[in-house]
């Protein structure tokens, strides 16, 4: 009777530690398990055993042919060396290339997904983190079959990673990340869901991709889910084919497959194995720091919040000492000079520790991932923002907390974090260190409210649909908005994602206080404090939950901070708004960065734009001159900087450097002009340091086409 998976795994582990006396017997056990498990729910266990053998391949030099046969049998073709293969195996290996001239070799499950797409089918893929889902996108782009491709990513961090990866194809496609860019004949739009909705150039999509598609399901961040549903709705009406990918999904809504003629593929095919280590200790932080001093390979450390990340990084830095690589120390010194000398982010870098969370400038988080993947920093302390699709080369993942902020994460999130250990063709086995019991195994069913029109579909979502698309129940829910005399359906729809009832409440508040409202809302250009406080009060009451968040405590405080932030000439000026007596510099910097990211760059422009559209519509009805907030909103969302400079931060160029480069290149008006100037002019900027010039060169290199694999 064949040995069980657990028994064979134990034999391999023993061999790794103590050597092996009978290698052929162990290979025979693995082969037998592969044969018995083929086509069953345990097939992925057979693949894991082969991966574990590959980790100790050096012990089987006399049996290399058998190892290769097992690798082929398990479908792990990328792990084969074509120079060692016989004719039959070499033919199978070549059949797993997406094209004859491609350097890419798929594993079996990747090839199956790719073949479905190439035969004209849409695919919804649920697969483990290490599956290599993005490699399929690259192969599709390489073939050039589609003229206009839209790739929807959940975060700006993943946007830049995707853009850099696709730069290889920039001779064939124009890669567009902002709605201000002018499309070419063939385009790849790499956008967040919000930008897909806003970009009026996206009109003739041939193929679209939604990465991390589980975010269509309403959850903690209903606003983002709502916008992603709207993006899906827009794209699905244009394109006949799509590829949606994500990890660890049990199922999708009934009727979805039939409606969109797609294939749902759920697979457990893994390319790395995970070794779980569970600790039950009183002081988890001290234990984790001690563990890190003994780990020599790249290590991710997951914690629940930015504050926890900085606290842990500081403690770990104190334990490790000043041992960071030269490039990490150089980065640390630059951060101290440009931000603050006492910021723990900078101090951690000197010890070879990076910090990654959603409040940091995008250029810094991108730099942390690059430095980590290059080996310049050994530890990367992160929150959930790094888990959402950004790829690293971590061998170890320490899961110190089992929460996101104060909410316990579910099995789905845990699986996503765990999946960050190990990396195909880098580390066969990833090690996961847990300080809490893992959540109960339960994979989610993803609801897609824009399709199902379930109870989770908000009114803001339903009003974006045409009447003919609505069910009888949904039609009844939103009929009032079609008939309301105060605000037109057009205005309600333009304020996408905002509750239409809340929009009507704002309009009614303006009408009730019409004379004063007109005085306070009809401004143009740069408002006085009271003029800004009035619309801030409206949006605070009706569009937010009215509670302090991201540094703003009241509507008037929000207005005060927005005005003062625009007048700040240096980072230290802006920091002074939050660095009160007795407040730790880390707290002040994080609050400032959080306010910039959440309020200045996102919420305030979005919500002020909604108030702007509403006041224009109401005052026009009453024959009154309306205000125009567009110029002010443009200044706010760019934090007072030229829009081009702000956009470059997403490309990995810090705004302090981008400002200098923009001036030296003749102050280009548009992002397209700026990117072309960067590409075409290889300059050394005398106003910048050598370190800063290398920053510029890195961004310039990321814009250049490289050889397509």
SERO-217505 format. One line per 10 residues: number of its first residue (from 1); their letters; for each residue x, y, z of C-alpha. Coordinates in nm, 3 decimals, m for minus. Example, Ala and Ser with C-alpha at 12.3 -4.5 7.8 and 13.67 -1.06 7.14 Angstrom:
<rs>
1> as> 1.230 m0.450 0.780  1.367 m0.106 0.714 .
</rs>
This chain:
<rs>
1> xxxxxxxxxx> 0.000 0.000 0.000  0.146 0.342 m0.098  0.257 0.569 0.182  0.044 0.872 0.267  0.139 1.228 0.180  0.227 1.300 0.543  0.451 0.994 0.566  0.639 1.073 0.246  0.678 1.440 0.341  0.830 1.328 0.673 .
11> xxxxxxxxxx> 1.077 1.102 0.488  1.184 1.393 0.265  1.227 1.619 0.569  1.443 1.356 0.739  1.653 1.321 0.424  1.705 1.699 0.412  1.835 1.701 0.769  2.024 1.372 0.799  2.092 1.258 0.444  1.944 0.961 0.261 .
21> xxxxxxxxxx> 2.056 0.601 0.242  1.810 0.474 m0.021  1.723 0.757 m0.262  1.559 0.525 m0.516  1.308 0.403 m0.257  1.205 0.760 m0.174  1.164 0.845 m0.543  0.954 0.532 m0.583  0.727 0.643 m0.297  0.674 0.983 m0.459 .
31> xxxxxxxxxx> 0.607 0.826 m0.800  0.348 0.591 m0.650  0.171 0.879 m0.476  0.165 1.080 m0.799  0.002 0.790 m0.982  m0.258 0.724 m0.713  m0.350 1.091 m0.661  m0.373 1.189 m1.030  m0.714 1.338 m1.106  m0.818 1.342 m0.739 .
41> xxxxxxxxxx> m0.848 1.618 m0.479  m0.501 1.515 m0.353  m0.320 1.575 m0.683  m0.168 1.899 m0.554  m0.012 1.704 m0.265  0.182 1.502 m0.523  0.309 1.824 m0.678  0.418 1.943 m0.334  0.620 1.626 m0.279  0.802 1.682 m0.609 .
51> xxxxxxxxxx> 0.875 2.043 m0.511  1.019 1.922 m0.180  1.240 1.677 m0.371  1.365 1.959 m0.591  1.476 2.146 m0.279  1.721 1.861 m0.207  1.789 1.766 m0.568  2.163 1.763 m0.504  2.112 1.440 m0.307  1.982 1.261 m0.618 .
61> xxxxxxxxxx> 2.258 1.326 m0.871  2.263 0.960 m0.975  1.887 0.967 m1.028  1.849 1.298 m1.213  1.654 1.131 m1.494  1.394 1.006 m1.245  1.366 1.349 m1.082  1.304 1.506 m1.424  1.041 1.243 m1.501  0.860 1.323 m1.175 .
71> xxxxxxxxxx> 0.877 1.695 m1.251  0.725 1.637 m1.593  0.461 1.402 m1.452  0.353 1.666 m1.200  0.335 1.935 m1.470  0.610 2.157 m1.324  0.775 2.221 m1.662  0.949 2.550 m1.566  1.166 2.350 m1.327  1.306 2.133 m1.608 .
81> xxxxxxxxxx> 1.642 2.190 m1.776  1.578 2.137 m2.150  1.941 2.038 m2.209  1.891 1.723 m1.997  1.569 1.604 m2.159  1.507 1.318 m2.398  1.304 1.368 m2.716  0.962 1.294 m2.563  1.020 1.513 m2.257  1.172 1.791 m2.470 .
91> xxxxxxxxxx> 0.865 1.787 m2.696  0.634 1.815 m2.394  0.851 2.098 m2.260  0.828 2.293 m2.586  0.451 2.241 m2.600  0.428 2.446 m2.280  0.566 2.763 m2.437  0.298 3.022 m2.520  0.471 3.086 m2.855  0.756 2.930 m3.047 .
101> xxxxxxxxxx> 0.986 3.230 m2.997  0.905 3.278 m2.627  1.146 3.229 m2.337  0.847 3.159 m2.112  0.758 2.802 m2.020  0.423 2.740 m1.850  0.345 2.476 m1.595  0.055 2.247 m1.685  m0.224 2.449 m1.523  m0.097 2.779 m1.666 .
111> xxxxxxxxxx> m0.096 2.627 m2.013  m0.455 2.510 m1.972  m0.574 2.857 m1.869  m0.378 3.019 m2.152  m0.525 2.777 m2.408  m0.879 2.859 m2.293  m0.816 3.231 m2.343  m0.646 3.184 m2.679  m0.945 2.979 m2.798  m1.168 3.282 m2.733 .
121> xxxxxxxxxx> m1.312 3.198 m2.392  m1.324 3.426 m2.089  m1.170 3.279 m1.775  m1.223 3.338 m1.403  m0.926 3.182 m1.225  m0.892 3.097 m0.857  m0.540 2.977 m0.787  m0.276 2.992 m0.511  m0.053 3.295 m0.476  0.249 3.117 m0.625 .
131> xxxxxxxxxx> 0.057 2.991 m0.931  0.200 3.257 m1.163  m0.129 3.410 m1.275  0.032 3.728 m1.409  0.263 3.533 m1.641  m0.045 3.446 m1.846  m0.121 3.818 m1.890  0.233 3.879 m2.016  0.202 3.596 m2.268  m0.132 3.728 m2.397 .
141> xxxxxxxxxx> 0.016 4.075 m2.442  0.322 3.928 m2.616  0.108 3.764 m2.884  m0.045 4.102 m2.972  m0.386 3.960 m3.063  m0.583 4.237 m2.890  m0.567 4.605 m2.989  m0.692 4.762 m2.665  m0.634 4.587 m2.333  m0.744 4.713 m1.991 .
151> xxxxxxxxxx> m0.577 4.571 m1.679  m0.755 4.664 m1.356  m0.539 4.646 m1.043  m0.653 4.707 m0.683  m0.374 4.938 m0.571  m0.133 5.195 m0.711  0.158 4.984 m0.585  0.048 4.697 m0.807  m0.017 4.944 m1.090  0.348 5.045 m1.106 .
161> xxxxxxxxxx> 0.472 4.687 m1.074  0.247 4.589 m1.366  0.354 4.890 m1.572  0.722 4.808 m1.522  0.666 4.445 m1.613  0.482 4.536 m1.933  0.742 4.794 m2.043  0.891 4.513 m2.252  0.594 4.553 m2.486  0.604 4.932 m2.517 .
171> xxxxxxxxxx> 0.722 4.920 m2.879  0.395 4.747 m2.969  0.158 4.906 m2.717  0.131 5.241 m2.545  0.106 5.177 m2.172  m0.137 5.423 m2.015  m0.173 5.474 m1.641  m0.356 5.811 m1.626  m0.670 5.941 m1.793  m0.478 6.253 m1.901 .
181> xxxxxxxxxx> m0.269 6.045 m2.143  m0.371 6.033 m2.510  m0.426 5.681 m2.647  m0.236 5.549 m2.948  m0.351 5.292 m3.204  m0.274 5.001 m2.968  m0.296 5.052 m2.591  m0.268 4.880 m2.257  m0.454 5.073 m1.989  m0.315 4.980 m1.646 .
191> xxxxxxxxxx> m0.566 5.142 m1.411  m0.724 5.121 m1.070  m1.100 5.075 m1.073  m1.159 5.446 m1.011  m0.951 5.543 m1.313  m1.130 5.294 m1.537  m1.457 5.471 m1.456  m1.312 5.819 m1.497  m1.116 5.758 m1.818  m1.334 5.858 m2.112 .
201> xxxxxxxxxx> m1.072 5.722 m2.356  m1.164 5.367 m2.257  m1.431 5.307 m2.520  m1.322 5.019 m2.745  m1.184 4.750 m2.515  m1.104 4.416 m2.677  m0.986 4.230 m2.367  m0.976 4.316 m2.000  m0.816 4.175 m1.689  m0.928 4.219 m1.329 .
211> xxxxxxxxxx> m0.653 4.129 m1.084  m0.764 4.027 m0.733  m1.123 3.995 m0.859  m1.247 3.886 m0.515  m1.258 4.258 m0.435  m1.582 4.272 m0.637  m1.742 4.122 m0.327  m1.871 4.388 m0.081  m1.687 4.374 0.248  m1.501 4.606 0.480 .
221> xxxxxxxxxx> m1.428 4.848 0.196  m1.767 4.865 0.024  m1.671 5.184 m0.159  m1.384 5.017 m0.342  m1.599 4.710 m0.419  m1.867 4.937 m0.560  m1.621 5.112 m0.790  m1.475 4.781 m0.907  m1.826 4.658 m0.989  m1.884 4.972 m1.194 .
231> xxxxxxxxxx> m1.552 4.919 m1.372  m1.649 4.560 m1.453  m1.987 4.678 m1.582  m1.825 4.938 m1.809  m1.569 4.698 m1.950  m1.798 4.397 m1.990  m2.023 4.604 m2.217  m1.727 4.677 m2.446  m1.513 4.363 m2.449  m1.616 4.016 m2.556 .
241> xxxxxxxxxx> m1.342 3.848 m2.354  m1.187 3.883 m2.008  m0.953 3.718 m1.760  m1.026 3.762 m1.389  m0.777 3.624 m1.143  m0.742 3.589 m0.769  m0.647 3.347 m0.493  m0.844 3.097 m0.287  m1.201 3.152 m0.414  m1.454 2.874 m0.368 .
251> xxxxxxxxxx> m1.713 2.984 m0.623  m1.872 3.268 m0.819  m2.242 3.364 m0.843  m2.499 3.138 m1.005  m2.572 3.243 m1.359  m2.247 3.436 m1.405  m2.085 3.165 m1.618  m2.389 3.139 m1.845  m2.436 3.515 m1.882  m2.076 3.586 m1.978 .
261> xxxxxxxxxx> m1.995 3.255 m2.146  m1.686 3.212 m1.929  m1.502 2.929 m1.762  m1.446 2.922 m1.384  m1.125 2.738 m1.303  m1.040 2.662 m0.943  m0.706 2.495 m0.892  m0.471 2.417 m0.604  m0.169 2.394 m0.836  0.129 2.532 m0.646 .
271> xxxxxxxxxx> 0.483 2.600 m0.756  0.629 2.626 m0.405  0.569 2.440 m0.080  0.505 2.594 0.261  0.644 2.483 0.594  0.433 2.604 0.888  0.595 2.680 1.226  0.360 2.760 1.515  0.474 2.944 1.829  0.284 2.986 2.154 .
281> xxxxxxxxxx> 0.478 3.240 2.359  0.396 3.515 2.607  0.596 3.791 2.437  0.550 3.741 2.064  0.735 4.059 1.966  1.053 3.969 2.156  1.037 3.614 2.023  0.992 3.735 1.664  1.287 3.972 1.694  1.503 3.689 1.827 .
291> xxxxxxxxxx> 1.385 3.466 1.541  1.482 3.732 1.287  1.837 3.749 1.420  1.869 3.382 1.318  1.711 3.405 0.972  1.953 3.480 0.689  1.719 3.480 0.386  1.464 3.746 0.276  1.188 3.773 0.537  0.847 3.941 0.532 .
301> xxxxxxxxxx> 0.694 4.027 0.869  0.319 4.086 0.868  0.170 4.317 1.134  m0.175 4.465 1.178  m0.111 4.840 1.141  0.142 5.106 1.038  0.208 5.202 1.401  0.283 4.840 1.486  0.512 4.818 1.180  0.723 5.113 1.296 .
311> xxxxxxxxxx> 0.738 4.988 1.655  0.851 4.640 1.549  1.102 4.774 1.296  1.254 4.996 1.566  1.288 4.706 1.808  1.437 4.482 1.539  1.679 4.756 1.431  1.800 4.791 1.790  1.864 4.416 1.802  2.043 4.394 1.467 .
321> xxxxxxxxxx> 2.250 4.710 1.487  2.388 4.913 1.198  2.422 4.616 0.959  2.235 4.738 0.652  2.385 4.720 0.305  2.549 5.034 0.166  2.251 5.107 m0.061  2.011 5.076 0.233  2.220 5.316 0.442  2.238 5.561 0.153 .
331> xxxxxxxxxx> 1.859 5.548 0.122  1.830 5.598 0.498  2.044 5.911 0.486  1.838 6.055 0.199  1.511 5.991 0.386  1.652 6.164 0.695  1.744 6.470 0.490  1.421 6.489 0.292  1.169 6.393 0.560  1.297 6.391 0.921 .
341> xxxxxxxxxx> 1.616 6.277 1.089  1.429 6.098 1.369  1.180 5.906 1.153  1.193 5.536 1.241  1.151 5.449 0.872  1.497 5.593 0.807  1.654 5.440 1.117  1.523 5.093 1.026  1.684 5.113 0.682  2.028 5.151 0.839 .
351> xxxxxxxxxx> 1.976 4.806 0.991  1.862 4.651 0.662  1.491 4.671 0.748  1.225 4.812 0.520  0.874 4.924 0.616  0.578 4.901 0.379  0.225 5.029 0.446  m0.045 5.233 0.279  0.039 5.568 0.439  0.388 5.593 0.293 .
361> xxxxxxxxxx> 0.465 5.781 m0.031  0.422 5.546 m0.325  0.776 5.601 m0.450  0.912 5.490 m0.112  0.702 5.174 m0.092  0.804 5.082 m0.446  1.167 5.139 m0.352  1.129 4.914 m0.048  1.000 4.627 m0.261  1.282 4.671 m0.513 .
371> xxxxxxxxxx> 1.549 4.689 m0.242  1.402 4.378 m0.078  1.396 4.183 m0.404  1.753 4.295 m0.481  1.870 4.175 m0.139  1.970 4.522 m0.016  1.729 4.488 0.276  1.671 4.153 0.446  1.352 4.226 0.635  1.035 4.394 0.514 .
381> xxxxxxxxxx> 0.780 4.477 0.785  0.444 4.521 0.618  0.069 4.555 0.664  m0.205 4.416 0.440  m0.121 4.663 0.162  0.174 4.451 0.050  m0.035 4.135 0.044  m0.264 4.261 m0.234  m0.077 4.124 m0.531  0.271 4.282 m0.502 .
391> xxxxxxxxxx> 0.535 4.017 m0.570  0.843 3.968 m0.354  1.114 3.708 m0.318  1.057 3.623 0.046  1.163 3.283 0.171  1.022 3.345 0.519  0.694 3.505 0.626  0.639 3.585 0.993  0.270 3.640 1.072  0.303 3.830 1.397 .
401> xxxxxxxxxx> m0.058 3.952 1.416  m0.385 3.790 1.314  m0.568 4.117 1.252  m0.600 4.401 1.003  m0.607 4.704 1.233  m0.848 4.580 1.504  m1.041 4.324 1.297  m0.937 3.959 1.288  m0.853 3.845 0.938  m1.032 3.549 0.780 .
411> xxxxxxxxxx> m0.893 3.230 0.628  m0.889 3.389 0.285  m0.661 3.674 0.398  m0.447 3.432 0.596  m0.398 3.215 0.286  m0.298 3.522 0.090  m0.039 3.621 0.351  0.092 3.266 0.382  0.124 3.245 0.005  0.387 3.520 0.008 .
421> xxxxxxxxxx> 0.648 3.272 0.134  0.861 3.106 m0.132  0.887 3.213 m0.494  0.887 3.012 m0.813  1.242 2.958 m0.944  1.377 3.134 m0.631  1.278 2.934 m0.321  1.123 2.586 m0.350  1.007 2.591 0.012  0.874 2.894 0.195 .
431> xxxxxxxxxx> 0.861 2.904 0.574  0.563 3.056 0.756  0.591 3.141 1.127  0.261 3.185 1.313  0.199 3.340 1.655  m0.174 3.263 1.655  m0.393 2.973 1.552  m0.482 3.010 1.183  m0.847 3.089 1.103  m1.081 2.803 1.026 .
441> xxxxxxxxxx> m1.051 2.688 0.665  m1.337 2.845 0.474  m1.302 2.991 0.126  m1.543 3.260 0.012  m1.811 3.273 m0.252  m1.758 3.598 m0.442  m2.073 3.799 m0.502  m2.069 4.044 m0.795  m2.356 4.280 m0.707  m2.359 4.463 m1.040 .
451> xxxxxxxxxx> m2.449 4.127 m1.197  m2.658 3.959 m0.926  m2.830 4.280 m0.806  m2.835 4.117 m0.463  m2.916 4.296 m0.138  m2.548 4.397 m0.130  m2.596 4.608 m0.444  m2.615 4.969 m0.327  m2.843 5.233 m0.476  m2.529 5.413 m0.596 .
461> xxxxxxxxxx> m2.443 5.103 m0.797  m2.792 5.035 m0.930  m2.851 5.386 m1.066  m2.554 5.339 m1.298  m2.739 5.058 m1.478  m2.981 5.119 m1.762  m3.349 5.060 m1.680  m3.352 4.757 m1.912  m3.072 4.598 m1.706  m3.255 4.623 m1.373 .
471> xxxxxxxxxx> m3.457 4.348 m1.213  m3.809 4.433 m1.096  m3.686 4.454 m0.737  m3.391 4.679 m0.824  m3.610 4.900 m1.040  m3.843 4.955 m0.747  m3.552 5.049 m0.522  m3.418 5.325 m0.747  m3.736 5.452 m0.916  m3.743 5.754 m0.685 .
481> xxxxxxxxxx> m3.414 5.881 m0.827  m3.548 5.876 m1.182  m3.840 6.094 m1.077  m3.685 6.339 m0.827  m3.731 6.700 m0.943  m3.435 6.843 m0.750  m3.138 6.655 m0.898  m3.126 6.496 m1.241  m3.027 6.134 m1.290  m2.730 6.263 m1.490 .
491> xxxxxxxxxx> m2.589 6.447 m1.187  m2.648 6.148 m0.959  m2.462 5.925 m1.204  m2.174 6.168 m1.252  m2.109 6.143 m0.878  m2.034 5.773 m0.922  m2.012 5.569 m0.605  m2.182 5.828 m0.381  m2.517 5.736 m0.226  m2.787 5.914 m0.430 .
501> xxxxxxxxxx> m2.996 5.969 m0.115  m2.700 6.154 0.039  m2.664 6.362 m0.277  m3.030 6.461 m0.257  m2.983 6.549 0.111  m2.703 6.790 0.013  m2.923 6.949 m0.254  m3.209 6.986 m0.005  m2.975 7.143 0.252  m2.868 7.401 m0.008 .
511> xxxxxxxxxx> m3.229 7.483 m0.096  m3.329 7.520 0.270  m3.052 7.775 0.325  m3.052 7.910 m0.029  m2.941 8.271 0.029  m2.649 8.191 0.260  m2.565 7.875 0.067  m2.534 8.077 m0.252  m2.305 8.328 m0.082  m2.082 8.052 0.057 .
521> xxxxxxxxxx> m2.085 7.808 m0.238  m2.061 8.031 m0.546  m1.685 8.083 m0.519  m1.427 8.022 m0.790  m1.050 7.990 m0.772  m0.905 7.973 m0.419  m1.174 7.998 m0.147  m1.153 8.179 0.184  m1.158 7.962 0.493  m1.532 8.013 0.550 .
531> xxxxxxxxxx> m1.609 7.949 0.184  m1.426 7.617 0.199  m1.567 7.524 0.540  m1.924 7.542 0.407  m1.896 7.265 0.140  m1.671 7.070 0.378  m1.954 7.077 0.630  m2.196 6.943 0.369  m1.973 6.658 0.262  m1.873 6.579 0.621 .
541> xxxxxxxxxx> m2.237 6.547 0.730  m2.377 6.367 0.429  m2.095 6.182 0.250  m1.883 6.058 0.539  m1.968 5.902 0.871  m1.889 6.232 1.041  m1.613 6.088 1.253  m1.245 6.186 1.275  m1.030 6.006 1.021  m0.691 6.039 0.857 .
551> xxxxxxxxxx> m0.593 6.346 1.059  m0.912 6.552 1.016  m1.133 6.577 1.326  m1.417 6.804 1.204  m1.536 6.966 0.882  m1.377 7.298 0.978  m1.053 7.122 1.071  m1.057 6.957 0.727  m1.097 7.296 0.558  m0.816 7.443 0.770 .
561> xxxxxxxxxx> m0.576 7.157 0.687  m0.649 7.163 0.314  m0.579 7.536 0.289  m0.264 7.521 0.503  m0.132 7.214 0.322  m0.150 7.395 m0.012  0.055 7.681 0.132  0.329 7.459 0.275  0.650 7.508 0.077  0.849 7.225 0.235 .
571> xxxxxxxxxx> 0.775 6.892 0.400  0.871 7.043 0.737  0.606 7.315 0.692  0.337 7.055 0.632  0.465 6.840 0.919  0.425 7.133 1.159  0.046 7.106 1.109  0.051 6.769 1.287  0.368 6.774 1.500  0.222 6.913 1.820 .
581> xxxxxxxxxx> 0.403 6.929 2.153  0.464 6.585 2.295  0.360 6.402 1.979  0.611 6.147 1.851  0.760 6.234 1.514  0.652 5.895 1.372  0.292 5.968 1.463  0.309 6.317 1.313  0.465 6.199 0.986  0.221 5.911 0.947 .
591> xxxxxxxxxx> m0.077 6.138 1.013  0.048 6.393 0.760  0.110 6.127 0.495  m0.226 5.965 0.569  m0.403 6.300 0.536  m0.229 6.369 0.206  m0.313 6.025 0.066  m0.668 5.984 0.195  m0.803 6.339 0.205  m0.598 6.561 m0.025 .
601> xxxxxxxxxx> m0.537 6.313 m0.307  m0.858 6.111 m0.293  m1.153 6.189 m0.066  m1.161 6.569 m0.076  m1.134 6.596 m0.457  m1.397 6.326 m0.506  m1.645 6.464 m0.253  m1.586 6.832 m0.330  m1.645 6.750 m0.698  m1.980 6.600 m0.601 .
611> xxxxxxxxxx> m2.078 6.911 m0.403  m1.960 7.123 m0.697  m2.188 6.940 m0.943  m2.481 6.957 m0.703  m2.449 7.332 m0.630  m2.421 7.408 m1.002  m2.738 7.212 m1.077  m2.936 7.365 m0.788  m2.831 7.725 m0.851  m2.902 7.689 m1.223 .
621> xxxxxxxxxx> m3.256 7.576 m1.134  m3.301 7.890 m0.928  m3.142 8.121 m1.185  m2.837 8.195 m0.969  m2.471 8.215 m1.068  m2.293 7.897 m0.962  m1.944 7.837 m0.830  m1.669 7.640 m1.001  m1.432 7.436 m0.784  m1.232 7.264 m1.059 .
631> xxxxxxxxxx> m0.915 7.474 m1.027  m0.907 7.439 m0.649  m0.977 7.065 m0.663  m0.692 7.026 m0.911  m0.456 7.195 m0.667  m0.578 6.982 m0.376  m0.545 6.643 m0.547  m0.191 6.731 m0.653  m0.109 6.874 m0.307  m0.016 7.206 m0.466 .
641> xxxxxxxxxx> 0.240 7.050 m0.698  0.230 7.039 m1.079  0.011 6.740 m1.178  0.298 6.590 m1.377  0.524 6.587 m1.069  0.258 6.418 m0.861  0.204 6.155 m1.130  0.576 6.076 m1.136  0.556 5.965 m0.772  0.352 5.668 m0.895 .
651> xxxxxxxxxx> 0.629 5.589 m1.141  0.874 5.566 m0.852  1.016 5.919 m0.855  0.975 6.105 m0.522  0.813 6.445 m0.561  1.120 6.622 m0.419  1.323 6.481 m0.710  1.043 6.501 m0.963  1.009 6.876 m0.910  1.373 6.930 m1.010 .
661> xxxxxxxxxx> 1.354 6.697 m1.309  1.033 6.859 m1.432  1.195 7.204 m1.428  1.516 7.081 m1.595  1.316 6.918 m1.876  1.137 7.242 m1.957  0.826 7.207 m1.739  0.628 6.974 m1.969  0.252 7.036 m1.955  0.136 6.676 m1.985 .
671> xxxxxxxxxx> 0.241 6.339 m1.847  0.294 6.207 m2.201  0.533 6.494 m2.275  0.714 6.440 m1.945  0.760 6.066 m2.001  0.884 6.122 m2.356  1.134 6.383 m2.231  1.259 6.140 m1.966  1.294 5.862 m2.221  1.472 6.066 m2.485 .
681> xxxxxxxxxx> 1.712 6.270 m2.271  1.974 6.089 m2.065  2.082 6.372 m1.836  2.280 6.410 m1.514  2.097 6.665 m1.299  2.349 6.887 m1.122  2.093 7.004 m0.868  2.047 6.642 m0.756  2.284 6.413 m0.567  2.428 6.098 m0.720 .
691> xxxxxxxxxx> 2.175 5.895 m0.523  1.890 6.105 m0.658  2.020 6.079 m1.013  2.011 5.700 m0.980  1.645 5.734 m0.877  1.581 5.919 m1.204  1.776 5.660 m1.402  1.573 5.377 m1.252  1.247 5.541 m1.358  1.391 5.616 m1.702 .
701> xxxxxxxxx> 1.497 5.252 m1.742  1.146 5.139 m1.645  1.009 5.336 m1.941  1.239 5.169 m2.193  1.132 4.864 m2.393  1.338 4.557 m2.313  1.361 4.227 m2.494  1.023 4.052 m2.491  1.046 3.702 m2.345 .
</rs>
